[in-house]
């Protein structure tokens, strides 16, 4: 029996790993609204989420977490506030290999500042695709903009990496 039900939202640009992150954690098959990507100028990936992704994670203490992934294309941003409503936290995923990942992070943080007033953390994926780019660029931007947010390098294919993001949100809740 699930004693407590929580909600965490994964957001970020197309290709940052939202669908993969949820698939890495979910105890159930992921419900996905992925379709053929027709915006190949924005990203060359074959499929893209147009509605949401959904998975579930249950901890040993019977705490259940609904994992919701937003579409990465900004033309679908109308769904973001709906998904963020009532969320314990939002995880912003950023593709380190993108043309301007710091600007991507800034854009998503700005948009979520307007629609969500809770816990936000940042996970940075695809670091192996651009190893020459310093990871510290994210921390530096956060510091320069007086933002105190956790930021972690993560491989969305590794459950433990993604679990770190979720556990960070839960820990921040426990600390008040």
LUMVO-710661 format. One record per atom (N, C-alpha, C): residue in one letter; y, z negated, x negated; atom name; residue number from 0. Coordinates in Angstrom, 3 decimals. Each point is the difference from the previous one (the first is absolute). Layout:
<lomars>
[lomar A,[Y,Z,X],CA,NUM]
...
</lomars>
This chain:
<lomars>
[lomar X,[-1.176,0.000,-0.838],N,0]
[lomar X,[1.176,0.000,0.838],CA,0]
[lomar X,[1.246,0.000,-0.888],C,0]
[lomar X,[0.935,0.880,0.286],N,1]
[lomar X,[1.244,0.056,-0.760],CA,1]
[lomar X,[0.952,-1.049,0.562],C,1]
[lomar X,[0.455,-0.870,-0.876],N,2]
[lomar X,[0.870,-1.087,0.417],CA,2]
[lomar X,[1.470,0.410,-0.013],C,2]
[lomar X,[0.369,0.843,-0.934],N,3]
[lomar X,[1.394,0.389,-0.139],CA,3]
[lomar X,[0.071,1.490,-0.271],C,3]
[lomar X,[0.930,0.694,0.657],N,4]
[lomar X,[0.167,1.439,-0.178],CA,4]
[lomar X,[1.381,0.272,-0.586],C,4]
[lomar X,[0.032,0.675,-1.138],N,5]
[lomar X,[1.244,0.331,-0.683],CA,5]
[lomar X,[0.139,1.517,-0.075],C,5]
[lomar X,[1.179,0.447,-0.392],N,6]
[lomar X,[0.273,1.433,-0.095],CA,6]
[lomar X,[0.787,0.272,-1.272],C,6]
[lomar X,[-0.451,0.983,-0.768],N,7]
[lomar X,[0.706,0.424,-1.206],CA,7]
[lomar X,[0.165,1.513,0.076],C,7]
[lomar X,[1.184,0.473,-0.366],N,8]
[lomar X,[0.330,1.420,0.054],CA,8]
[lomar X,[0.124,0.552,-1.414],C,8]
[lomar X,[-0.590,1.163,-0.205],N,9]
[lomar X,[0.130,0.741,-1.257],CA,9]
[lomar X,[0.910,1.195,0.276],C,9]
[lomar X,[1.049,0.146,-0.801],N,10]
[lomar X,[0.904,1.128,0.161],CA,10]
[lomar X,[0.351,0.566,-1.364],C,10]
[lomar X,[0.651,1.138,0.002],N,11]
[lomar X,[0.398,0.648,-1.236],CA,11]
[lomar X,[-0.095,1.505,0.158],C,11]
[lomar X,[0.448,0.730,-1.000],N,12]
[lomar X,[0.015,1.454,0.091],CA,12]
[lomar X,[-1.403,0.612,0.037],C,12]
[lomar X,[-0.057,1.235,0.432],N,13]
[lomar X,[-1.253,0.735,0.033],CA,13]
[lomar X,[-0.609,0.026,-1.399],C,13]
[lomar X,[-1.283,-0.300,-0.063],N,14]
[lomar X,[-0.713,0.053,-1.267],CA,14]
[lomar X,[-0.012,-1.300,-0.784],C,14]
[lomar X,[0.623,-1.054,0.532],N,15]
[lomar X,[0.046,-1.270,-0.730],CA,15]
[lomar X,[-1.310,-0.780,0.090],C,15]
[lomar X,[-0.862,0.333,0.971],N,16]
[lomar X,[-1.310,-0.650,0.071],CA,16]
[lomar X,[-0.213,-0.921,1.179],C,16]
[lomar X,[0.781,0.129,1.046],N,17]
[lomar X,[-0.113,-0.890,1.155],CA,17]
[lomar X,[-1.379,0.082,0.667],C,17]
[lomar X,[-0.438,1.212,0.273],N,18]
[lomar X,[-1.305,0.188,0.648],CA,18]
[lomar X,[-1.110,-0.527,-0.895],C,18]
[lomar X,[0.071,0.296,-1.291],N,19]
[lomar X,[-1.017,-0.469,-0.941],CA,19]
[lomar X,[0.009,-1.520,-0.116],C,19]
[lomar X,[1.182,-0.615,-0.012],N,20]
[lomar X,[0.095,-1.457,-0.092],CA,20]
[lomar X,[-0.706,-0.654,1.185],C,20]
[lomar X,[0.255,0.505,1.187],N,21]
[lomar X,[-0.636,-0.563,1.197],CA,21]
[lomar X,[-1.505,0.224,-0.044],C,21]
[lomar X,[-0.430,1.188,-0.420],N,22]
[lomar X,[-1.431,0.292,-0.108],CA,22]
[lomar X,[-0.680,-0.917,-1.018],C,22]
[lomar X,[0.696,-0.355,-1.071],N,23]
[lomar X,[-0.570,-0.878,-1.027],CA,23]
[lomar X,[-0.233,-1.416,0.514],C,23]
[lomar X,[0.795,-0.434,0.967],N,24]
[lomar X,[-0.090,-1.375,0.512],CA,24]
[lomar X,[-0.766,-0.147,1.299],C,24]
[lomar X,[0.010,1.009,0.816],N,25]
[lomar X,[-0.458,-0.146,1.376],CA,25]
[lomar X,[-1.487,-0.296,0.126],C,25]
[lomar X,[-0.304,-0.940,0.894],N,26]
[lomar X,[-1.384,-0.343,0.321],CA,26]
[lomar X,[-0.579,0.942,1.054],C,26]
[lomar X,[0.839,0.813,0.596],N,27]
[lomar X,[-0.434,0.961,1.009],CA,27]
[lomar X,[0.377,1.410,-0.485],C,27]
[lomar X,[-0.607,1.022,0.567],N,28]
[lomar X,[0.459,1.353,-0.346],CA,28]
[lomar X,[1.470,0.147,0.403],C,28]
[lomar X,[0.798,0.580,-0.871],N,29]
[lomar X,[1.437,0.126,0.247],CA,29]
[lomar X,[0.254,0.990,1.129],C,29]
[lomar X,[0.836,-0.427,0.924],N,30]
[lomar X,[0.474,0.896,1.039],CA,30]
[lomar X,[1.198,0.716,-0.601],C,30]
[lomar X,[-0.084,1.315,-0.075],N,31]
[lomar X,[1.027,0.755,-0.697],CA,31]
[lomar X,[0.501,1.156,0.848],C,31]
[lomar X,[1.258,0.323,-0.172],N,32]
[lomar X,[0.589,1.151,0.682],CA,32]
[lomar X,[0.396,1.044,-1.030],C,32]
[lomar X,[-0.843,0.197,-0.980],N,33]
[lomar X,[0.291,0.992,-1.028],CA,33]
[lomar X,[-0.261,1.407,0.529],C,33]
[lomar X,[0.905,0.889,-0.341],N,34]
[lomar X,[-0.120,1.415,0.359],CA,34]
[lomar X,[0.316,0.834,-1.237],C,34]
[lomar X,[-0.222,1.283,0.105],N,35]
[lomar X,[0.305,0.907,-1.103],CA,35]
[lomar X,[1.487,-0.079,-0.324],C,35]
[lomar X,[0.310,-0.144,-1.270],N,36]
[lomar X,[1.381,-0.079,-0.455],CA,36]
[lomar X,[0.649,1.381,0.061],C,36]
[lomar X,[1.034,0.112,0.814],N,37]
[lomar X,[0.740,1.262,0.090],CA,37]
[lomar X,[1.314,-0.064,-0.775],C,37]
[lomar X,[0.246,-1.134,-0.655],N,38]
[lomar X,[1.230,-0.193,-0.767],CA,38]
[lomar X,[-0.334,-0.027,-1.493],C,38]
[lomar X,[-0.570,1.096,-0.478],N,39]
[lomar X,[-0.442,0.050,-1.395],CA,39]
[lomar X,[1.156,-0.041,-0.987],C,39]
[lomar X,[1.229,0.258,0.465],N,40]
[lomar X,[1.160,-0.140,-0.876],CA,40]
[lomar X,[0.228,-1.462,-0.361],C,40]
[lomar X,[-0.289,-0.903,0.944],N,41]
[lomar X,[0.192,-1.433,-0.229],CA,41]
[lomar X,[-1.129,-0.590,-0.839],C,41]
[lomar X,[-1.227,0.464,0.234],N,42]
[lomar X,[-1.147,-0.530,-0.729],CA,42]
[lomar X,[-1.160,0.968,0.134],C,42]
[lomar X,[-0.796,0.140,-1.047],N,43]
[lomar X,[-1.085,0.979,0.005],CA,43]
[lomar X,[-1.317,-0.542,0.538],C,43]
[lomar X,[-0.025,-1.229,0.480],N,44]
[lomar X,[-1.258,-0.547,0.519],CA,44]
[lomar X,[-0.429,0.768,1.247],C,44]
[lomar X,[-1.316,0.059,0.231],N,45]
[lomar X,[-0.550,0.822,1.087],CA,45]
[lomar X,[0.263,-0.592,1.383],C,45]
[lomar X,[-0.106,-1.343,0.117],N,46]
[lomar X,[0.165,-0.663,1.290],CA,46]
[lomar X,[1.165,-0.979,-0.049],C,46]
[lomar X,[0.585,-0.263,1.160],N,47]
[lomar X,[1.083,-0.980,0.090],CA,47]
[lomar X,[-0.096,-0.738,1.329],C,47]
[lomar X,[0.427,-1.252,0.004],N,48]
[lomar X,[-0.011,-0.818,1.207],CA,48]
[lomar X,[1.206,0.352,0.859],C,48]
[lomar X,[-0.240,0.209,1.294],N,49]
[lomar X,[1.102,0.339,0.899],CA,49]
[lomar X,[0.258,-1.082,1.056],C,49]
[lomar X,[-0.895,-0.920,0.179],N,50]
[lomar X,[0.182,-1.090,0.958],CA,50]
[lomar X,[-0.080,-1.325,-0.718],C,50]
[lomar X,[-1.214,-0.409,-0.284],N,51]
[lomar X,[-0.222,-1.224,-0.759],CA,51]
[lomar X,[-1.441,-0.031,-0.463],C,51]
[lomar X,[-0.258,-0.872,-0.961],N,52]
[lomar X,[-1.361,-0.344,-0.394],CA,52]
[lomar X,[-0.216,-1.434,0.453],C,52]
[lomar X,[-1.250,-0.341,0.307],N,53]
[lomar X,[-0.293,-1.373,0.406],CA,53]
[lomar X,[-1.345,-0.414,-0.567],C,53]
[lomar X,[-0.007,-1.199,-0.577],N,54]
[lomar X,[-1.227,-0.616,-0.470],CA,54]
[lomar X,[0.066,-1.489,0.248],C,54]
[lomar X,[-1.085,-0.691,-0.262],N,55]
[lomar X,[-0.046,-1.455,0.198],CA,55]
[lomar X,[-0.648,-0.666,-1.201],C,55]
[lomar X,[0.527,-1.155,-0.332],N,56]
[lomar X,[-0.531,-0.818,-1.082],CA,56]
[lomar X,[-0.172,-1.408,0.532],C,56]
[lomar X,[-1.171,-0.595,-0.210],N,57]
[lomar X,[-0.253,-1.358,0.452],CA,57]
[lomar X,[-0.344,-0.866,-1.205],C,57]
[lomar X,[0.705,-1.123,-0.128],N,58]
[lomar X,[-0.273,-0.948,-1.074],CA,58]
[lomar X,[-1.057,-1.011,0.452],C,58]
[lomar X,[-0.560,-0.741,-0.954],N,59]
[lomar X,[-1.050,-0.966,0.286],CA,59]
[lomar X,[0.419,-1.065,1.001],C,59]
[lomar X,[1.286,-0.321,0.045],N,60]
[lomar X,[0.468,-1.042,0.922],CA,60]
[lomar X,[0.251,0.553,1.403],C,60]
[lomar X,[-0.496,1.214,0.266],N,61]
[lomar X,[0.106,0.664,1.304],CA,61]
[lomar X,[1.410,0.504,0.300],C,61]
[lomar X,[0.832,0.098,-1.022],N,62]
[lomar X,[1.300,0.612,0.190],CA,62]
[lomar X,[-0.195,1.516,-0.014],C,62]
[lomar X,[0.443,0.653,1.053],N,63]
[lomar X,[-0.101,1.451,0.090],CA,63]
[lomar X,[1.352,0.631,-0.251],C,63]
[lomar X,[0.005,1.064,-0.754],N,64]
[lomar X,[1.254,0.704,-0.296],CA,64]
[lomar X,[-0.135,1.448,0.441],C,64]
[lomar X,[0.910,0.419,0.868],N,65]
[lomar X,[0.099,1.400,0.354],CA,65]
[lomar X,[0.823,0.706,-1.064],C,65]
[lomar X,[-0.534,1.063,-0.549],N,66]
[lomar X,[0.661,0.760,-1.069],CA,66]
[lomar X,[0.529,1.301,0.601],C,66]
[lomar X,[1.300,0.142,0.027],N,67]
[lomar X,[0.636,1.160,0.625],CA,67]
[lomar X,[0.709,0.828,-1.061],C,67]
[lomar X,[-0.271,1.283,-0.030],N,68]
[lomar X,[0.662,0.893,-0.935],CA,68]
[lomar X,[0.936,0.940,0.731],C,68]
[lomar X,[1.232,0.078,-0.477],N,69]
[lomar X,[0.980,0.893,0.611],CA,69]
[lomar X,[-0.161,1.412,-0.548],C,69]
[lomar X,[0.478,0.988,0.721],N,70]
[lomar X,[0.059,1.336,-0.591],CA,70]
[lomar X,[1.052,0.009,-1.107],C,70]
[lomar X,[-0.227,0.781,-1.038],N,71]
[lomar X,[0.933,0.041,-1.122],CA,71]
[lomar X,[1.159,0.953,0.182],C,71]
[lomar X,[-0.171,0.968,0.869],N,72]
[lomar X,[1.084,0.957,0.215],CA,72]
[lomar X,[1.086,-0.647,0.855],C,72]
[lomar X,[1.227,0.115,-0.464],N,73]
[lomar X,[1.101,-0.672,0.687],CA,73]
[lomar X,[0.262,0.548,1.396],C,73]
[lomar X,[-0.476,1.188,0.304],N,74]
[lomar X,[0.189,0.519,1.359],CA,74]
[lomar X,[-0.799,-0.809,1.022],C,74]
[lomar X,[-0.948,-0.811,-0.473],N,75]
[lomar X,[-0.767,-0.872,0.883],CA,75]
[lomar X,[0.468,-1.451,-0.079],C,75]
[lomar X,[1.209,-0.223,-0.514],N,76]
[lomar X,[0.478,-1.371,-0.207],CA,76]
[lomar X,[0.244,-0.770,1.290],C,76]
[lomar X,[0.012,0.672,1.139],N,77]
[lomar X,[0.173,-0.703,1.270],CA,77]
[lomar X,[-1.142,-0.973,0.275],C,77]
[lomar X,[-1.168,0.209,-0.621],N,78]
[lomar X,[-1.156,-0.876,0.213],CA,78]
[lomar X,[0.075,-1.250,-0.880],C,78]
[lomar X,[0.793,0.040,-1.084],N,79]
[lomar X,[0.040,-1.121,-0.944],CA,79]
[lomar X,[0.419,-1.309,0.660],C,79]
[lomar X,[1.089,-0.059,0.770],N,80]
[lomar X,[0.364,-1.285,0.605],CA,80]
[lomar X,[-1.018,-0.487,1.022],C,80]
[lomar X,[-0.676,0.929,0.659],N,81]
[lomar X,[-1.023,-0.387,0.966],CA,81]
[lomar X,[-1.151,-0.687,-0.726],C,81]
[lomar X,[-0.437,0.597,-1.113],N,82]
[lomar X,[-1.098,-0.583,-0.768],CA,82]
[lomar X,[0.414,-1.300,-0.689],C,82]
[lomar X,[1.248,-0.098,-0.427],N,83]
[lomar X,[0.461,-1.200,-0.720],CA,83]
[lomar X,[0.206,-1.195,0.926],C,83]
[lomar X,[0.138,0.251,1.296],N,84]
[lomar X,[0.251,-1.092,0.941],CA,84]
[lomar X,[-1.144,-1.020,-0.052],C,84]
[lomar X,[0.347,-1.250,-0.254],N,85]
[lomar X,[-0.977,-1.078,-0.042],CA,85]
[lomar X,[-0.830,-0.067,-1.265],C,85]
[lomar X,[0.330,0.792,-1.006],N,86]
[lomar X,[-0.784,0.015,-1.236],CA,86]
[lomar X,[0.275,-1.230,-0.852],C,86]
[lomar X,[-1.029,-0.499,-0.620],N,87]
[lomar X,[0.115,-1.092,-0.959],CA,87]
[lomar X,[0.750,0.475,-1.241],C,87]
[lomar X,[-0.193,1.266,-0.349],N,88]
[lomar X,[0.668,0.548,-1.167],CA,88]
[lomar X,[-0.138,1.507,-0.055],C,88]
[lomar X,[0.846,0.599,-0.814],N,89]
[lomar X,[-0.028,1.440,-0.232],CA,89]
[lomar X,[-0.213,0.231,-1.493],C,89]
[lomar X,[-0.952,0.858,-0.296],N,90]
[lomar X,[-0.274,0.393,-1.372],CA,90]
[lomar X,[0.531,1.422,-0.167],C,90]
[lomar X,[0.997,0.147,-0.858],N,91]
[lomar X,[0.554,1.313,-0.296],CA,91]
[lomar X,[-0.758,0.553,-1.204],C,91]
[lomar X,[-0.659,1.122,0.185],N,92]
[lomar X,[-0.738,0.642,-1.083],CA,92]
[lomar X,[0.822,1.158,-0.553],C,92]
[lomar X,[0.071,0.069,-1.306],N,93]
[lomar X,[0.789,1.013,-0.689],CA,93]
[lomar X,[-0.907,0.765,-0.962],C,93]
[lomar X,[0.149,1.326,-0.019],N,94]
[lomar X,[-0.752,0.872,-0.899],CA,94]
[lomar X,[0.767,0.109,-1.320],C,94]
[lomar X,[-0.530,-0.627,-1.037],N,95]
[lomar X,[0.634,-0.028,-1.317],CA,95]
[lomar X,[0.193,1.399,-0.584],C,95]
[lomar X,[-0.849,0.946,0.408],N,96]
[lomar X,[0.076,1.344,-0.560],CA,96]
[lomar X,[0.965,0.909,0.767],C,96]
[lomar X,[0.641,-0.510,1.037],N,97]
[lomar X,[0.949,0.797,0.785],CA,97]
[lomar X,[1.227,0.350,-0.841],C,97]
[lomar X,[0.782,0.952,0.473],N,98]
[lomar X,[1.184,0.446,-0.735],CA,98]
[lomar X,[0.976,-1.138,-0.263],C,98]
[lomar X,[0.266,-0.838,0.996],N,99]
[lomar X,[0.934,-1.123,-0.150],CA,99]
[lomar X,[-0.526,-1.216,0.755],C,99]
[lomar X,[-1.003,-0.680,-0.560],N,100]
[lomar X,[-0.627,-1.101,0.720],CA,100]
[lomar X,[0.929,-1.190,0.256],C,100]
[lomar X,[0.959,-0.219,-0.865],N,101]
[lomar X,[0.939,-1.106,0.215],CA,101]
[lomar X,[0.867,0.301,1.220],C,101]
[lomar X,[0.434,1.229,0.143],N,102]
[lomar X,[0.767,0.384,1.188],CA,102]
[lomar X,[-0.863,-0.094,1.257],C,102]
[lomar X,[-1.279,0.362,-0.110],N,103]
[lomar X,[-0.916,-0.158,1.137],CA,103]
[lomar X,[-0.064,-1.469,0.417],C,103]
[lomar X,[-0.144,-0.888,-0.991],N,104]
[lomar X,[-0.054,-1.429,0.300],CA,104]
[lomar X,[1.300,-0.452,0.660],C,104]
[lomar X,[1.121,0.415,-0.549],N,105]
[lomar X,[1.302,-0.378,0.561],CA,105]
[lomar X,[0.126,0.475,1.445],C,105]
[lomar X,[-0.419,1.236,0.270],N,106]
[lomar X,[0.079,0.543,1.362],CA,106]
[lomar X,[-0.845,-0.799,0.981],C,106]
[lomar X,[-1.235,-0.297,-0.384],N,107]
[lomar X,[-0.884,-0.735,0.914],CA,107]
[lomar X,[0.475,-1.434,0.201],C,107]
[lomar X,[0.481,-0.629,-1.052],N,108]
[lomar X,[0.518,-1.363,0.161],CA,108]
[lomar X,[1.219,0.004,0.925],C,108]
[lomar X,[0.872,0.978,-0.160],N,109]
[lomar X,[1.180,0.089,0.866],CA,109]
[lomar X,[-0.403,0.205,1.464],C,109]
[lomar X,[-0.940,0.892,0.240],N,110]
[lomar X,[-0.431,0.263,1.375],CA,110]
[lomar X,[-0.661,-1.222,0.615],C,110]
[lomar X,[-0.837,-0.693,-0.766],N,111]
[lomar X,[-0.664,-1.170,0.557],CA,111]
[lomar X,[0.946,-1.190,0.128],C,111]
[lomar X,[1.044,-0.056,-0.809],N,112]
[lomar X,[1.027,-1.041,0.192],CA,112]
[lomar X,[0.601,0.089,1.398],C,112]
[lomar X,[0.111,1.210,0.521],N,113]
[lomar X,[0.619,0.221,1.311],CA,113]
[lomar X,[-0.941,-0.305,1.158],C,113]
[lomar X,[-1.316,0.097,-0.223],N,114]
[lomar X,[-0.934,-0.137,1.116],CA,114]
[lomar X,[-0.923,-1.208,-0.100],C,114]
[lomar X,[0.012,-0.696,-1.140],N,115]
[lomar X,[-0.967,-1.080,-0.207],CA,115]
[lomar X,[0.625,-1.086,-0.858],C,115]
[lomar X,[-0.062,-1.217,0.476],N,116]
[lomar X,[0.653,-1.108,-0.700],CA,116]
[lomar X,[-0.998,-0.991,-0.619],C,116]
[lomar X,[-1.206,0.448,-0.301],N,117]
[lomar X,[-1.016,-0.900,-0.537],CA,117]
[lomar X,[-0.291,0.236,-1.469],C,117]
[lomar X,[-1.209,-0.358,-0.384],N,118]
[lomar X,[-0.443,0.103,-1.383],CA,118]
[lomar X,[-0.282,1.456,-0.378],C,118]
[lomar X,[0.489,0.388,-1.171],N,119]
[lomar X,[-0.222,1.345,-0.518],CA,119]
[lomar X,[-0.417,-0.123,-1.454],C,119]
[lomar X,[-1.022,0.745,-0.377],N,120]
[lomar X,[-0.375,0.100,-1.407],CA,120]
[lomar X,[-0.194,1.476,-0.334],C,120]
[lomar X,[-0.043,0.306,-1.283],N,121]
[lomar X,[-0.107,1.382,-0.451],CA,121]
[lomar X,[-1.251,0.153,-0.860],C,121]
[lomar X,[-0.769,1.035,0.309],N,122]
[lomar X,[-1.144,0.387,-0.811],CA,122]
[lomar X,[0.253,1.386,-0.555],C,122]
[lomar X,[-0.255,0.192,-1.270],N,123]
[lomar X,[0.262,1.284,-0.649],CA,123]
[lomar X,[-1.336,0.625,-0.402],C,123]
[lomar X,[-0.260,1.191,0.543],N,124]
[lomar X,[-1.254,0.696,-0.257],CA,124]
[lomar X,[0.212,1.190,-0.935],C,124]
[lomar X,[-1.095,0.642,-0.347],N,125]
[lomar X,[0.007,1.233,-0.790],CA,125]
[lomar X,[0.615,-0.185,-1.395],C,125]
[lomar X,[-0.078,-1.193,-0.536],N,126]
[lomar X,[0.582,-0.259,-1.317],CA,126]
[lomar X,[-0.704,0.818,-1.085],C,126]
[lomar X,[-1.288,0.217,0.191],N,127]
[lomar X,[-0.757,0.769,-0.984],CA,127]
[lomar X,[0.442,1.461,-0.082],C,127]
[lomar X,[0.661,0.504,1.025],N,128]
[lomar X,[0.462,1.390,-0.003],CA,128]
[lomar X,[1.316,0.192,-0.754],C,128]
[lomar X,[0.694,-1.098,-0.287],N,129]
[lomar X,[1.281,0.083,-0.725],CA,129]
[lomar X,[0.125,-1.228,-0.909],C,129]
[lomar X,[-0.939,-0.165,-0.953],N,130]
[lomar X,[-0.006,-1.213,-0.825],CA,130]
[lomar X,[1.221,-0.146,-0.903],C,130]
[lomar X,[0.676,1.107,-0.292],N,131]
[lomar X,[1.181,-0.079,-0.869],CA,131]
[lomar X,[1.201,-0.625,0.716],C,131]
[lomar X,[-0.035,-0.054,1.311],N,132]
[lomar X,[1.097,-0.602,0.766],CA,132]
[lomar X,[-0.205,-1.517,0.024],C,132]
[lomar X,[1.014,-0.725,-0.399],N,133]
[lomar X,[-0.080,-1.462,-0.064],CA,133]
[lomar X,[-0.149,-0.613,1.395],C,133]
[lomar X,[-0.861,-0.995,0.122],N,134]
[lomar X,[-0.156,-0.705,1.277],CA,134]
[lomar X,[1.211,-0.882,0.294],C,134]
[lomar X,[0.662,-0.441,-1.041],N,135]
[lomar X,[1.118,-0.929,0.156],CA,135]
[lomar X,[1.193,0.593,0.757],C,135]
[lomar X,[0.006,1.316,0.242],N,136]
[lomar X,[1.109,0.619,0.731],CA,136]
[lomar X,[0.145,-0.578,1.406],C,136]
[lomar X,[-1.104,-0.433,0.582],N,137]
[lomar X,[0.042,-0.573,1.357],CA,137]
[lomar X,[0.607,-1.400,-0.031],C,137]
[lomar X,[-0.458,-0.804,-0.946],N,138]
[lomar X,[0.550,-1.357,-0.131],CA,138]
[lomar X,[1.488,0.052,-0.350],C,138]
[lomar X,[0.359,0.938,-0.854],N,139]
[lomar X,[1.404,0.126,-0.398],CA,139]
[lomar X,[0.874,0.373,1.194],C,139]
[lomar X,[-0.465,0.945,0.819],N,140]
[lomar X,[0.772,0.383,1.186],CA,140]
[lomar X,[0.129,-1.194,0.947],C,140]
[lomar X,[-1.090,-0.713,0.211],N,141]
[lomar X,[0.046,-1.166,0.888],CA,141]
[lomar X,[0.984,-1.037,-0.536],C,141]
[lomar X,[-0.038,-0.257,-1.285],N,142]
[lomar X,[0.922,-0.962,-0.613],CA,142]
[lomar X,[1.446,0.490,0.117],C,142]
[lomar X,[0.248,1.268,-0.307],N,143]
[lomar X,[1.355,0.549,0.072],CA,143]
[lomar X,[0.564,-0.050,1.419],C,143]
[lomar X,[-0.879,0.053,0.989],N,144]
[lomar X,[0.417,-0.010,1.398],CA,144]
[lomar X,[-0.210,-1.357,0.669],C,144]
[lomar X,[-0.203,-1.013,-0.839],N,145]
[lomar X,[-0.131,-1.384,0.452],CA,145]
[lomar X,[-1.053,-0.169,1.088],C,145]
[lomar X,[-1.136,0.656,-0.220],N,146]
[lomar X,[-1.139,-0.096,0.903],CA,146]
[lomar X,[-1.088,-0.784,-0.714],C,146]
[lomar X,[-0.504,-1.011,0.639],N,147]
[lomar X,[-1.083,-0.783,-0.567],CA,147]
[lomar X,[-1.251,0.317,0.814],C,147]
[lomar X,[-0.774,0.941,-0.517],N,148]
[lomar X,[-1.229,0.435,0.668],CA,148]
[lomar X,[-1.115,0.122,-1.023],C,148]
[lomar X,[-1.203,-0.373,0.382],N,149]
[lomar X,[-1.133,0.258,-0.892],CA,149]
[lomar X,[-0.257,1.497,-0.097],C,149]
[lomar X,[-0.314,0.472,-1.200],N,150]
[lomar X,[-0.357,1.400,-0.217],CA,150]
[lomar X,[-1.205,0.041,-0.933],C,150]
[lomar X,[-1.047,0.735,0.415],N,151]
[lomar X,[-1.254,0.032,-0.733],CA,151]
[lomar X,[-0.462,1.433,-0.239],C,151]
[lomar X,[-0.578,0.262,-1.179],N,152]
[lomar X,[-0.697,1.273,-0.176],CA,152]
[lomar X,[-1.364,-0.113,0.690],C,152]
[lomar X,[-0.372,1.016,0.772],N,153]
[lomar X,[-1.277,-0.066,0.717],CA,153]
[lomar X,[-0.706,1.354,0.009],C,153]
[lomar X,[-1.305,-0.078,-0.027],N,154]
[lomar X,[-0.846,1.176,0.207],CA,154]
[lomar X,[-0.559,-0.152,1.410],C,154]
[lomar X,[0.420,0.846,0.910],N,155]
[lomar X,[-0.366,-0.145,1.407],CA,155]
[lomar X,[-1.495,0.149,0.243],C,155]
[lomar X,[-0.717,0.544,-0.959],N,156]
[lomar X,[-1.453,0.155,0.147],CA,156]
[lomar X,[-0.733,-1.301,-0.292],C,156]
[lomar X,[0.691,-0.957,-0.609],N,157]
[lomar X,[-0.627,-1.265,-0.397],CA,157]
[lomar X,[0.353,-1.096,0.997],C,157]
[lomar X,[-1.014,-0.495,0.671],N,158]
[lomar X,[0.205,-1.008,1.039],CA,158]
[lomar X,[0.765,-1.208,-0.532],C,158]
[lomar X,[-0.351,-0.471,-1.187],N,159]
[lomar X,[0.663,-1.191,-0.550],CA,159]
[lomar X,[1.491,0.227,-0.228],C,159]
[lomar X,[0.380,1.200,-0.410],N,160]
[lomar X,[1.419,0.308,-0.201],CA,160]
[lomar X,[0.762,-0.086,1.326],C,160]
[lomar X,[-0.555,0.622,1.034],N,161]
[lomar X,[0.659,0.013,1.305],CA,161]
[lomar X,[-0.024,-1.399,0.614],C,161]
[lomar X,[-1.095,-0.713,-0.204],N,162]
[lomar X,[-0.105,-1.372,0.508],CA,162]
[lomar X,[1.079,-0.895,-0.603],C,162]
[lomar X,[0.373,0.248,-1.249],N,163]
[lomar X,[1.082,-0.757,-0.633],CA,163]
[lomar X,[1.291,0.127,0.807],C,163]
[lomar X,[0.289,1.184,0.493],N,164]
[lomar X,[1.205,0.207,0.803],CA,164]
[lomar X,[-0.058,-0.826,1.288],C,164]
[lomar X,[-1.125,0.053,0.673],N,165]
[lomar X,[-0.174,-0.742,1.251],CA,165]
[lomar X,[0.065,-1.508,-0.259],C,165]
[lomar X,[-0.677,-0.450,-1.027],N,166]
[lomar X,[-0.003,-1.438,-0.311],CA,166]
[lomar X,[1.388,-0.489,-0.405],C,166]
[lomar X,[0.791,0.859,-0.620],N,167]
[lomar X,[1.371,-0.386,-0.355],CA,167]
[lomar X,[0.824,-0.261,1.249],C,167]
[lomar X,[-0.163,0.823,1.009],N,168]
[lomar X,[0.708,-0.225,1.261],CA,168]
[lomar X,[-0.467,-1.290,0.659],C,168]
[lomar X,[-1.300,-0.217,0.033],N,169]
[lomar X,[-0.538,-1.213,0.626],CA,169]
[lomar X,[0.471,-1.240,-0.753],C,169]
[lomar X,[-0.003,0.056,-1.321],N,170]
[lomar X,[0.464,-1.136,-0.804],CA,170]
[lomar X,[1.465,-0.287,0.267],C,170]
[lomar X,[0.819,1.036,0.140],N,171]
[lomar X,[1.423,-0.226,0.269],CA,171]
[lomar X,[0.188,-0.651,1.365],C,171]
[lomar X,[-0.876,0.287,0.940],N,172]
[lomar X,[0.050,-0.643,1.319],CA,172]
[lomar X,[-0.312,-1.484,-0.127],C,172]
[lomar X,[-1.026,-0.319,-0.789],N,173]
[lomar X,[-0.402,-1.382,-0.174],CA,173]
[lomar X,[1.058,-0.833,-0.720],C,173]
[lomar X,[0.786,0.668,-0.864],N,174]
[lomar X,[1.028,-0.706,-0.751],CA,174]
[lomar X,[1.265,-0.165,0.828],C,174]
[lomar X,[0.043,0.682,1.149],N,175]
[lomar X,[1.120,-0.166,0.922],CA,175]
[lomar X,[1.141,0.838,-0.371],C,175]
</lomars>
